[in-house]
Amino acid sequence: MKNYIKHERPEYIEALESIRHLYRPEKYRFILAESLVLYFAAQTTCLTDILKNTNRRLKEYGYKAVSLGFIRNVLNR
């Protein structure tokens, strides 16, 4: 996976940040993680790459990592 994603900030992340105050932190983490999984799933089909990139982004935002089972559940695999 290319490193350009690290510097890229999708528009929907900015939109989520603008309504962050409406959600409890746990619910916001779930919404953010689900959005990131779907974003990275459009980039690659490798589950470990999706997991690694999603967890890296969540860590940047200060949230706990998600598991591979979470990713499989979101992607219905």
ABEGO torsion letter per residue (X at the ends): XBAAAAABBBAAAAAAAAAAAABBAAAAAAAAAAAAAAAAAAABABAAAAAAAAAAAAAAAGBBBBBAAAAAAAAGX
